[in-house]
Amino acid sequence: MNFNMNFKIKIFISALIIFDFFIWNSIIFDGGHKNLQAYFLNVGQGDSELVVLPGNVKILMDGGPNSKILTELSKSLPSTDHYIDLIILSHAEADHFTGLIDVAKRYRIGAFIFNGLNGRGNTWPELLKILKNNNVPIIVLSAGDKIKYLNNRMNFIWPEKNNLPKTTKTLNETALVSILESRMVKILFTGDIGFKTENHLLGKYDLSVDILKVGHHGSKFSTSEEFLKAVDPKISIIEVGKNSYGHPTKEVLNRLASVESKIFRTDKDGLIKIEANGENIKIFKIP
Amino acid sequence: MRIHDIAFYSIFFFLVGVLLASLNLKFLIIILITALLAALILTLHYFHLKPEIDFKKLSFLSLIIVAGALYYFWGNFQMQKSFFAPFDKKISFLGIVSDYPQRGASQKIAVALQAPYKGKILITLKPYPEFNYGDKLNFEGIIKKPEGSYANYLAKNEISAVSVYPKTSLIKTNQGSKIKSVLFSFKEKFVLALQKILPQEEAALASGLTLGERSEFSKNLKDAMSNSGTTHIVALSGYNITVIVSTAAFLFAFYFRKNIAFAMTLIIILGFVLMTGAEASVARAAIMGSVALLGKQIGRIYSFRNAMSVSAFLMILQNPKILAFDIGFQLSFLALMGITYISPAIKDFLKLGKEISQWKEILISTASAQLAVLPILISSFGKFSILSILANVLILWLIPFTMGVGFFTGFIGFFSYSLSQILGWFLHLFLYYELAIINFFGKIAVPLKISFGALGIIIYYTLLILFVVYIKRKVQRRLNQPRHNFAI
């Protein structure tokens, strides 16, 4: 191909214009987020949530069972954004952390937070290896710890440090449970906890929130009636995909209906985006 | 008949033999076909139809078909002999990862079995833990024999059997060739450099376009590409080399003197061959591209027909299965032939003259390549949408730029993340547009289920060749002087 000079100059100038556009775009819009956004990612049978605080601080909670999270992240984040401030893993089970391996490979990460209990099997060490290779600080948190940014707080209410089991058959009841508190919205993240932990939390904390991430993909051994009464969520979100456990169970759907909570589920609605500006909460379904 | 003509026809008939054998025809039938053909050609000799063609020699050369078929059968026999392992029985076996692993929803590794068993098998595993080229692994599981077209597909990579999710444990690393280890880790880093700056789908497309690496493609993307008729853009082929050569030459000619630009382009080609793991098809294209470039550089005419037939011959000698079962091989040769032979014919047909705009040039080469590969695309992907031509016209013009910027970006990513991020913005624009087109046409395209059939393919290519020959004759008569074709 023989390109003449005129053409070359045109290409060069167009390139400069595009470049300029990108720079101004990132100067004007970066950090310009005024609203709080929460994304419940459609990762199939597993959990993954992304919270973007006002000021563009990005917190990713759990990563689902496989690399599907990458597609979901690219729907949620601007395409040139490859930085995540915090990753919080509720507990080290495959349907919560496997996707994080792919995330850790491709995104720069500020810090990695988990409950300190290692997962079993030979996939878990792969995640730790990549975090270590990329020099990502690893932080262990438990009940009483807080993450603060401007007017937003993330309060961790479970697990209790001196109450942690040494060995467990299942890590579900050890999951990090947190309440995101801002002036705009309150969200409760429950990981995979069941009745036992729910009952324990009931007496100790004010659990009432706007939005509930329903525990353990809608298992009938989670999300008890008493718990729901205390939480009283306007909106409930079930993160669930094709599975053989019958999730989400009829029982849980009925209990949610009885407290008149609006139910959204990732298997039916796809990626669920919540946007709160202090006056109202908007919900978007992104296929 | 001159010596290079004899060589060309010998190769041609040899390839016909390999093709007939690949179609699963009995050896006796192939002998029969050959005899008939030889007799037919010989008859032409006695009719004195065209005195300038030596039909007697041609008839003799056509007997080489048998040699081609024999070679194919012999290769089959060799492959069967080189494999030994019990099927459908739970066993424990050792193997060394012998190729670049395909990663994605699952991990697929080609493994060379170790004593007491032998041969190459494909093993499907969970995505993690990741295994690498050269890892020595112990497996416990069942080895199965693949069936039908899947068996042919595997055979072109010399794989004889498969095993799904066996219990796997790592014994030792770095048991492969040193050079290959370095090359594959180079490729991995390149792909990762793109993944670090682009959204997932765009990174997948970019690695597909540049290195033909498709394991990260989601099912949605694969379907969209197949429905919109654009899958071929990520098939690794000589087209990649052509694009690299022209992009590099364009960029370097912009800034450097001719000799330096030439040397730098050669280095780029070498780098590419290294990155794709020196696959045969790429190596072939690289040699052809380099020869063409050299021809241009020293001002000698480069005979496209000879270079192409010799490299096809060498590749098929190395592995006779690729002729019938490797779509990448077919697309690469046909597209190149289309660009070389059909596009001048189209230009003459439309009476466009010598000075035509770049956009017309691109449009015509695109159309030529498409015409040449159409039946292959249809028969291998089973469907064809009329709108695919529109989809292709809308994105193909941008593919060379995307490839070029993609290579550059991935390469820069080795040295500086920030710099690659800036380049990534441009790359992102291209890929965003291309994916939008692919997804849009993937949705609206109503694929027609056309089956071309062997007869249809033969008729199609006969018509295509007649068109090219007819136009060429007309032009030759007008100019009354021979015409040379320059490749690349």
Chai-1 contact restraints between the chains, C-beta under 6 A:
chainA,res_idxA,chainB,res_idxB,connection_type,confidence,min_distance_angstrom,max_distance_angstrom,comment,restraint_id
A,M1,B,S246,contact,1.0,0.0,6.0,A-B,restraint_1
A,F22,B,W425,contact,1.0,0.0,6.0,A-B,restraint_2
A,L70,B,Q200,contact,1.0,0.0,6.0,A-B,restraint_3
A,T71,B,Q200,contact,1.0,0.0,6.0,A-B,restraint_4
A,S74,B,P199,contact,1.0,0.0,6.0,A-B,restraint_5
A,S74,B,Q200,contact,1.0,0.0,6.0,A-B,restraint_6
A,S79,B,P199,contact,1.0,0.0,6.0,A-B,restraint_7
A,S79,B,H428,contact,1.0,0.0,6.0,A-B,restraint_8
A,R106,B,Q195,contact,1.0,0.0,6.0,A-B,restraint_9
A,R106,B,K196,contact,1.0,0.0,6.0,A-B,restraint_10
A,N122,B,P129,contact,1.0,0.0,6.0,A-B,restraint_11
A,T123,B,Y128,contact,1.0,0.0,6.0,A-B,restraint_12
A,E126,B,Y128,contact,1.0,0.0,6.0,A-B,restraint_13
A,E126,B,P129,contact,1.0,0.0,6.0,A-B,restraint_14
